[in-house]
């Protein structure tokens, strides 16, 4: 197994969804998924604000990444394609300092 491949990660999350019957048991419902992603983001914030070890942070980020891949499965879109399309868009943006930190957003005047 090529564990460096996005396709392998996608297959693993698809298998996890199938094993636990996410589609049939409400695990792919978007309000529920948003709540889970918010929970994981909170756990990431806790790792950062409480100075927890990098390994704990990595685990929480991986949880969020798995949920993001699962959301693409649940909503039937190609996350890899969406990623590269978005990267192409943001590569052309100018950075702007906002409150002492760099932001690369679509700024409206």
URUR-V477309 format. One line per field, one symbol per residue. psi: psi as a letter, one per 30 degrees, with the letter a starting at -180 (. if undefined). A space follows every 50 residues. Layout:
# URUR-V477309
psi->???
This chain:
# URUR-V477309
psi->kjffkeeeeeeeeeeeeeegheefggfgkeeeeeeeeeeeeeeeeeeefg hlleeeeeeeeeeeeeeeeeeeeeghljeeeeeeeeeeeffflklkkjhg kkkiljkk.
